[in-house]
Amino acid sequence: MQVVFNNTKPGRTMEKTSQDTPKTQKAGLMRHAPLAIILTVAAIGFFTLRDYITFDTLREHRDTLLAFRDANFALMVLAFIAVYFAIVAFSLPGAAVASVTGGFLFGLFLGTVFNVTAASLGAMTIFLAARWGLGQTLAAKIETSDGTMKKLKAGLNDNEISVLFLMRLVPAVPFFVANLLPALVGVKFINFAFTTVLGIIPGAIVFTWIGVGLGEVFDRGESPDLSLLWEPQIIGPILGLSALAAMPIVIKALRGKKGI
């Protein structure tokens, strides 16, 4: 009769399981860390920076900025993109001021390119941070549910490009919301990136255009008029693009009602 001895110590399986649980919990907390950091910095920045990133500050330092740009153009471009990226990525106050500054420092074409680049990279960063943590959890819960939220998510997935374009083009949608909400409902990153880059161009052109004439505005002792965005000749084409983006949604809805 052969006797086989088991060298496995009692409780080893239980010990391994108990060690895996804290690791899993730690990994879950780490996924939420980027978004938590962003929200924390955003809250701190709201109370500490809103009185500093202003047109008055730009007016006060305009000559210094222009002199530095003329002496160190490449470095100024990198610094501008980095600052604007941080403003968007951490949802800090001053995005409009930064957009206008792009036009003031670099002109309409280059200013628009740099504004779109910085804003797009910042938006993608906050999207990925939100999707990596809270977005994955929330999207999974919605997917396994049977309620209204799942139907809304399914409708969004069927019209991702159109909805994302609308969120970018309609001025009433806050930029922070357009960055965060898509991540929480599980839209594809490639669609988010594509619609972000193209969708913010019209607004970026308007704000950059305002910045081009900022020097003359400062010379008159005035502040730039951001209400220009709501002028009929400006808001009209933007709303037209919004209607164009909404067209596929409308067509699908009509076909659905007709059973086509």
C-alpha positions as a Markdown table, in Angstrom:
| # | Residue | x | y | z |
|---|---|---|---|---|
| 1 | Met | 0.0 | 0.0 | 0.0 |
| 2 | Gln | 1.5 | 3.3 | -1.1 |
| 3 | Val | 1.1 | 6.3 | 1.1 |
| 4 | Val | 1.2 | 9.8 | -0.6 |
| 5 | Phe | 2.1 | 12.7 | 1.6 |
| 6 | Asn | 0.7 | 16.2 | 0.8 |
| 7 | Asn | 3.3 | 18.9 | 1.6 |
| 8 | Thr | 0.8 | 21.7 | 1.2 |
| 9 | Lys | 0.4 | 23.5 | 4.5 |
| 10 | Pro | -3.1 | 23.9 | 5.8 |
| 11 | Gly | -4.5 | 27.3 | 5.2 |
| 12 | Arg | -2.2 | 28.1 | 2.3 |
| 13 | Thr | -5.1 | 28.4 | -0.1 |
| 14 | Met | -7.0 | 30.7 | 2.2 |
| 15 | Glu | -3.9 | 32.7 | 2.8 |
| 16 | Lys | -3.4 | 33.3 | -0.9 |
| 17 | Thr | -7.0 | 34.3 | -1.4 |
| 18 | Ser | -6.8 | 36.7 | 1.5 |
| 19 | Gln | -3.6 | 38.2 | 0.0 |
| 20 | Asp | -5.2 | 38.6 | -3.5 |
| 21 | Thr | -8.2 | 40.6 | -2.1 |
| 22 | Pro | -6.2 | 43.6 | -0.9 |
| 23 | Lys | -4.2 | 43.6 | -4.2 |
| 24 | Thr | -7.4 | 43.7 | -6.2 |
| 25 | Gln | -8.8 | 46.4 | -4.0 |
| 26 | Lys | -5.6 | 48.4 | -4.4 |
| 27 | Ala | -5.7 | 48.0 | -8.1 |
| 28 | Gly | -9.2 | 49.3 | -8.2 |
| 29 | Leu | -8.2 | 52.3 | -6.1 |
| 30 | Met | -5.3 | 53.0 | -8.4 |
| 31 | Arg | -7.6 | 53.1 | -11.4 |
| 32 | His | -9.6 | 55.9 | -9.8 |
| 33 | Ala | -6.5 | 57.9 | -8.8 |
| 34 | Pro | -6.0 | 59.9 | -12.1 |
| 35 | Leu | -9.6 | 61.2 | -12.1 |
| 36 | Ala | -9.4 | 61.9 | -8.3 |
| 37 | Ile | -6.2 | 63.9 | -8.8 |
| 38 | Ile | -7.8 | 65.8 | -11.7 |
| 39 | Leu | -10.9 | 66.7 | -9.7 |
| 40 | Thr | -8.8 | 67.7 | -6.6 |
| 41 | Val | -6.6 | 70.0 | -8.7 |
| 42 | Ala | -9.7 | 71.4 | -10.4 |
| 43 | Ala | -11.3 | 72.3 | -7.1 |
| 44 | Ile | -8.1 | 73.9 | -5.8 |
| 45 | Gly | -7.5 | 75.7 | -9.0 |
| 46 | Phe | -11.1 | 77.1 | -9.0 |
| 47 | Phe | -10.5 | 78.9 | -5.8 |
| 48 | Thr | -6.8 | 79.9 | -6.2 |
| 49 | Leu | -6.3 | 80.7 | -9.9 |
| 50 | Arg | -9.6 | 82.3 | -11.1 |
| 51 | Asp | -8.3 | 85.8 | -10.1 |
| 52 | Tyr | -4.9 | 85.3 | -11.8 |
| 53 | Ile | -5.7 | 83.8 | -15.3 |
| 54 | Thr | -7.5 | 86.9 | -16.5 |
| 55 | Phe | -7.4 | 89.4 | -19.3 |
| 56 | Asp | -6.1 | 92.0 | -16.8 |
| 57 | Thr | -3.1 | 89.7 | -16.1 |
| 58 | Leu | -2.5 | 89.4 | -19.8 |
| 59 | Arg | -2.7 | 93.1 | -20.3 |
| 60 | Glu | -0.2 | 93.7 | -17.5 |
| 61 | His | 2.3 | 91.2 | -18.9 |
| 62 | Arg | 1.7 | 91.7 | -22.6 |
| 63 | Asp | 5.0 | 93.4 | -23.4 |
| 64 | Thr | 7.0 | 90.7 | -21.5 |
| 65 | Leu | 5.2 | 87.9 | -23.3 |
| 66 | Leu | 5.7 | 89.5 | -26.7 |
| 67 | Ala | 9.4 | 90.1 | -26.1 |
| 68 | Phe | 9.9 | 86.5 | -24.9 |
| 69 | Arg | 8.0 | 85.2 | -28.0 |
| 70 | Asp | 10.2 | 87.2 | -30.3 |
| 71 | Ala | 13.4 | 86.0 | -28.6 |
| 72 | Asn | 12.4 | 82.4 | -28.0 |
| 73 | Phe | 9.6 | 81.5 | -30.4 |
| 74 | Ala | 9.9 | 77.7 | -30.1 |
| 75 | Leu | 10.1 | 77.8 | -26.4 |
| 76 | Met | 7.1 | 80.1 | -26.2 |
| 77 | Val | 5.1 | 77.7 | -28.3 |
| 78 | Leu | 5.9 | 74.7 | -26.1 |
| 79 | Ala | 5.2 | 76.7 | -22.9 |
| 80 | Phe | 1.9 | 78.0 | -24.3 |
| 81 | Ile | 0.7 | 74.5 | -25.3 |
| 82 | Ala | 1.8 | 73.1 | -21.9 |
| 83 | Val | 0.0 | 75.7 | -19.9 |
| 84 | Tyr | -3.2 | 75.4 | -22.1 |
| 85 | Phe | -3.0 | 71.6 | -21.9 |
| 86 | Ala | -2.8 | 71.8 | -18.1 |
| 87 | Ile | -5.8 | 74.2 | -18.0 |
| 88 | Val | -8.0 | 71.8 | -20.0 |
| 89 | Ala | -6.7 | 68.5 | -18.5 |
| 90 | Phe | -7.2 | 69.7 | -14.9 |
| 91 | Ser | -10.4 | 71.7 | -15.8 |
| 92 | Leu | -8.8 | 74.9 | -14.4 |
| 93 | Pro | -10.3 | 78.4 | -15.0 |
| 94 | Gly | -9.0 | 80.4 | -17.9 |
| 95 | Ala | -9.6 | 78.3 | -21.0 |
| 96 | Ala | -11.2 | 81.3 | -22.8 |
| 97 | Val | -8.3 | 83.5 | -21.8 |
| 98 | Ala | -5.8 | 80.9 | -23.1 |
| 99 | Ser | -7.6 | 80.6 | -26.4 |
| 100 | Val | -7.6 | 84.4 | -26.9 |
| 101 | Thr | -3.9 | 84.5 | -25.9 |
| 102 | Gly | -3.1 | 82.1 | -28.6 |
| 103 | Gly | -4.4 | 84.5 | -31.2 |
| 104 | Phe | -2.7 | 87.4 | -29.5 |
| 105 | Leu | 0.7 | 85.7 | -29.5 |
| 106 | Phe | 0.7 | 83.7 | -32.7 |
| 107 | Gly | -1.9 | 85.1 | -35.1 |
| 108 | Leu | -5.0 | 83.5 | -36.5 |
| 109 | Phe | -3.6 | 80.4 | -38.3 |
| 110 | Leu | -0.8 | 79.3 | -35.9 |
| 111 | Gly | -2.9 | 80.4 | -32.9 |
| 112 | Thr | -5.8 | 78.2 | -34.0 |
| 113 | Val | -3.4 | 75.2 | -34.6 |
| 114 | Phe | -1.8 | 75.6 | -31.1 |
| 115 | Asn | -5.2 | 76.2 | -29.4 |
| 116 | Val | -6.7 | 73.1 | -31.0 |
| 117 | Thr | -3.7 | 71.0 | -30.3 |
| 118 | Ala | -3.5 | 71.9 | -26.6 |
| 119 | Ala | -7.2 | 71.7 | -26.0 |
| 120 | Ser | -7.5 | 68.4 | -27.8 |
| 121 | Leu | -4.7 | 66.8 | -25.8 |
| 122 | Gly | -6.1 | 68.0 | -22.6 |
| 123 | Ala | -9.5 | 66.7 | -23.4 |
| 124 | Met | -8.2 | 63.3 | -24.3 |
| 125 | Thr | -6.2 | 63.2 | -21.1 |
| 126 | Ile | -9.3 | 63.8 | -18.9 |
| 127 | Phe | -11.3 | 61.4 | -21.0 |
| 128 | Leu | -8.8 | 58.6 | -20.5 |
| 129 | Ala | -8.4 | 59.3 | -16.8 |
| 130 | Ala | -12.2 | 59.1 | -16.3 |
| 131 | Arg | -12.7 | 56.0 | -18.5 |
| 132 | Trp | -9.8 | 54.1 | -16.9 |
| 133 | Gly | -11.4 | 54.3 | -13.5 |
| 134 | Leu | -15.0 | 55.4 | -12.9 |
| 135 | Gly | -15.9 | 55.1 | -16.6 |
| 136 | Gln | -15.2 | 51.4 | -16.7 |
| 137 | Thr | -17.2 | 50.7 | -13.5 |
| 138 | Leu | -20.2 | 52.8 | -14.6 |
| 139 | Ala | -20.3 | 51.6 | -18.1 |
| 140 | Ala | -20.2 | 47.9 | -16.9 |
| 141 | Lys | -23.1 | 48.6 | -14.5 |
| 142 | Ile | -25.1 | 50.3 | -17.2 |
| 143 | Glu | -24.5 | 47.4 | -19.6 |
| 144 | Thr | -25.7 | 44.8 | -17.1 |
| 145 | Ser | -28.8 | 46.9 | -16.1 |
| 146 | Asp | -32.2 | 46.7 | -17.8 |
| 147 | Gly | -33.4 | 50.3 | -17.2 |
| 148 | Thr | -33.5 | 53.6 | -19.1 |
| 149 | Met | -29.8 | 54.2 | -18.7 |
| 150 | Lys | -29.0 | 51.1 | -20.8 |
| 151 | Lys | -31.3 | 52.2 | -23.6 |
| 152 | Leu | -29.8 | 55.7 | -23.5 |
| 153 | Lys | -26.3 | 54.1 | -23.7 |
| 154 | Ala | -27.4 | 51.9 | -26.6 |
| 155 | Gly | -28.8 | 54.9 | -28.4 |
| 156 | Leu | -25.6 | 56.8 | -27.9 |
| 157 | Asn | -23.5 | 53.9 | -29.2 |
| 158 | Asp | -25.6 | 53.9 | -32.3 |
| 159 | Asn | -25.0 | 57.6 | -32.9 |
| 160 | Glu | -21.6 | 58.2 | -31.3 |
| 161 | Ile | -20.1 | 60.4 | -33.9 |
| 162 | Ser | -23.2 | 62.7 | -34.3 |
| 163 | Val | -23.8 | 63.0 | -30.5 |
| 164 | Leu | -20.1 | 63.8 | -29.8 |
| 165 | Phe | -20.0 | 66.4 | -32.6 |
| 166 | Leu | -23.1 | 68.0 | -31.2 |
| 167 | Met | -21.6 | 68.2 | -27.7 |
| 168 | Arg | -18.6 | 70.0 | -29.2 |
| 169 | Leu | -20.4 | 72.3 | -31.5 |
| 170 | Val | -23.3 | 73.5 | -29.3 |
| 171 | Pro | -21.8 | 76.4 | -27.2 |
| 172 | Ala | -24.2 | 75.7 | -24.3 |
| 173 | Val | -22.5 | 72.4 | -23.5 |
| 174 | Pro | -19.6 | 73.1 | -21.0 |
| 175 | Phe | -16.2 | 71.9 | -22.3 |
| 176 | Phe | -15.7 | 69.9 | -19.1 |
| 177 | Val | -19.0 | 68.0 | -19.5 |
| 178 | Ala | -18.1 | 67.2 | -23.1 |
| 179 | Asn | -14.8 | 65.7 | -21.9 |
| 180 | Leu | -16.1 | 63.8 | -18.9 |
| 181 | Leu | -19.6 | 62.5 | -19.8 |
| 182 | Pro | -18.5 | 60.4 | -22.9 |
| 183 | Ala | -15.9 | 58.6 | -20.8 |
| 184 | Leu | -18.5 | 57.6 | -18.2 |
| 185 | Val | -20.8 | 56.0 | -20.8 |
| 186 | Gly | -18.2 | 54.0 | -22.6 |
| 187 | Val | -17.8 | 55.7 | -26.0 |
| 188 | Lys | -14.9 | 54.7 | -28.2 |
| 189 | Phe | -11.7 | 56.7 | -27.7 |
| 190 | Ile | -11.0 | 57.0 | -31.4 |
| 191 | Asn | -14.5 | 58.6 | -32.0 |
| 192 | Phe | -14.0 | 60.9 | -29.0 |
| 193 | Ala | -10.6 | 62.0 | -30.3 |
| 194 | Phe | -11.8 | 62.5 | -33.9 |
| 195 | Thr | -14.8 | 64.6 | -32.9 |
| 196 | Thr | -12.9 | 66.6 | -30.4 |
| 197 | Val | -10.2 | 67.7 | -32.8 |
| 198 | Leu | -12.7 | 68.6 | -35.6 |
| 199 | Gly | -15.5 | 69.8 | -33.3 |
| 200 | Ile | -13.6 | 72.5 | -31.4 |
| 201 | Ile | -12.1 | 74.1 | -34.5 |
| 202 | Pro | -15.0 | 76.5 | -35.2 |
| 203 | Gly | -15.0 | 77.8 | -31.6 |
| 204 | Ala | -11.2 | 77.9 | -31.6 |
| 205 | Ile | -11.2 | 80.1 | -34.7 |
| 206 | Val | -13.6 | 82.6 | -33.1 |
| 207 | Phe | -11.6 | 82.9 | -29.9 |
| 208 | Thr | -8.3 | 83.1 | -31.7 |
| 209 | Trp | -9.7 | 85.7 | -34.0 |
| 210 | Ile | -10.6 | 87.8 | -31.0 |
| 211 | Gly | -7.1 | 87.5 | -29.8 |
| 212 | Val | -5.6 | 88.7 | -33.0 |
| 213 | Gly | -7.0 | 92.2 | -32.3 |
| 214 | Leu | -6.4 | 92.1 | -28.6 |
| 215 | Gly | -3.5 | 94.6 | -28.7 |
| 216 | Glu | -5.8 | 97.3 | -30.1 |
| 217 | Val | -8.4 | 96.5 | -27.5 |
| 218 | Phe | -5.8 | 96.9 | -24.7 |
| 219 | Asp | -4.6 | 100.1 | -26.2 |
| 220 | Arg | -8.1 | 101.5 | -25.9 |
| 221 | Gly | -8.2 | 100.4 | -22.2 |
| 222 | Glu | -10.9 | 97.9 | -22.9 |
| 223 | Ser | -11.3 | 94.1 | -22.4 |
| 224 | Pro | -12.1 | 91.7 | -25.2 |
| 225 | Asp | -15.8 | 91.1 | -25.9 |
| 226 | Leu | -16.3 | 87.4 | -25.8 |
| 227 | Ser | -20.0 | 87.9 | -26.6 |
| 228 | Leu | -18.9 | 87.9 | -30.2 |
| 229 | Leu | -19.5 | 84.2 | -30.2 |
| 230 | Trp | -23.2 | 84.8 | -30.0 |
| 231 | Glu | -23.4 | 87.3 | -32.9 |
| 232 | Pro | -25.7 | 86.0 | -35.7 |
| 233 | Gln | -22.8 | 85.9 | -38.2 |
| 234 | Ile | -20.8 | 83.7 | -35.9 |
| 235 | Ile | -23.4 | 81.5 | -34.1 |
| 236 | Gly | -25.4 | 81.0 | -37.3 |
| 237 | Pro | -22.7 | 78.8 | -39.1 |
| 238 | Ile | -22.0 | 76.9 | -35.8 |
| 239 | Leu | -25.6 | 76.1 | -35.4 |
| 240 | Gly | -25.8 | 75.1 | -39.0 |
| 241 | Leu | -22.9 | 72.6 | -38.4 |
| 242 | Ser | -24.8 | 71.4 | -35.3 |
| 243 | Ala | -27.9 | 70.7 | -37.4 |
| 244 | Leu | -25.7 | 68.9 | -39.9 |
| 245 | Ala | -24.3 | 66.7 | -37.2 |
| 246 | Ala | -27.8 | 65.9 | -35.9 |
| 247 | Met | -29.1 | 64.9 | -39.3 |
| 248 | Pro | -28.0 | 61.2 | -39.1 |
| 249 | Ile | -29.8 | 60.9 | -35.7 |
| 250 | Val | -33.0 | 62.5 | -37.1 |
| 251 | Ile | -32.9 | 60.2 | -40.2 |
| 252 | Lys | -32.4 | 57.1 | -38.1 |
| 253 | Ala | -35.3 | 58.1 | -35.9 |
| 254 | Leu | -37.6 | 58.7 | -38.8 |
| 255 | Arg | -36.7 | 55.4 | -40.4 |
| 256 | Gly | -37.3 | 53.7 | -37.1 |
| 257 | Lys | -40.8 | 55.1 | -36.9 |
| 258 | Lys | -41.6 | 54.1 | -40.5 |
| 259 | Gly | -40.1 | 50.7 | -40.0 |
| 260 | Ile | -37.7 | 51.1 | -42.8 |
